[in-house]
């Protein structure tokens, strides 16, 4: 396409990275997209320009807004960006997945402000810690008679700790059928907020649930029970042997037991409130993760000592 097709003069790289990010998280603010894929840019305008250019060709849209209170007590409102149906197909090529595996456009969630989806996006960014890379400044759509300021050379990039996995290793709103199939899960199945596959970091698969304190602790604990039901489900392999159903889609781990489930508490609350919340969910979900204890090692018999209990995993 010619330059006229991109009125905000974004680069192909920036547009591709925005499509990649939205293909994974489905809805995000420009600030979140910058953190995910372009944290080395001087400011968020680079991402906004890419979003506006993609909107001009019908690949993304902004149908909702989010707001929060600033430190000064004033409301701060930000546009939410999500894919259109055409954008979902374009994002599929950036992510490297078939369109049928891409999920929806999150249009309705964006209209409602998408508080939970935004928390999931922040969680993925916290795990990922995209390394900031230097970028070349791009001229923006301004008055051509005004000379753009030259960015300061050697500007230090923000430091970030080592992250886990790559953005393409993440999926969101993944169906986990307790019966039925992955494409047509039966009633009572759940959807994982996010799933990470990062074998390069020693994580074949990890499931992530983000808790915004919008549901009773008992509801969150019931989700953990549904995870256990999903992990316990078995199917016959080609040799007629029972294997875990989840292992037909994701690689198994050398460690025994179920895949890890990370429960992320995303709401900014006092330490006491957070601890009470965690304790409530801990107590309500204990049967799902607590091992059964047994004793009788050869060492106990040889020394004549009282056998010490040892954990057995996975739980029954």
Beta strands, then each sheet from edge to edge (+ up, - down):
strand 1: 27-29
strand 2: 60-69
strand 3: 75-83
strand 4: 170-176
strand 5: 190-198
strand 6: 203-211
strand 7: 234-236
strand 8: 242-244
strand 9: 260-265
strand 10: 292-294
strand 11: 310-312
sheet 1: 1+ 3- 2+
sheet 2: 4+ 5- 6+ 9+
sheet 3: 7+ 8-
sheet 4: 10+ 11-
end
